[in-house]
Amino acid sequence: RNSVGEPVLFLSDAHPLCAPLVASYGPPPAPLVLTSCTEHSASVAGTLTPLPGAPLPGGLCEPPPFCGIEVAKAPRPFTTTA
């Protein structure tokens, strides 16, 4: 995470953990316990809890409010593919 707020995990749909993570959103949403992913060098361990309102693959992702001075470079909502 780069600022205040909840830690959020983003990953590609090609990552071995993508399918189980997306499946944890339900129905019904359920926490997902991960041990490690031996198929990929960047493994993840711990418990992940689905965030309410998180964009699923193909959903609209709203960036946080823009606080900079270069308004033309502000992030815009986008459709997530991962």
Beta strands, then each sheet from edge to edge (+ up, - down):
strand 1: 32-34
strand 2: 46-48
strand 3: 60-61
strand 4: 78-79
sheet 1: 1+ 2-
sheet 2: 3+ 4-
end
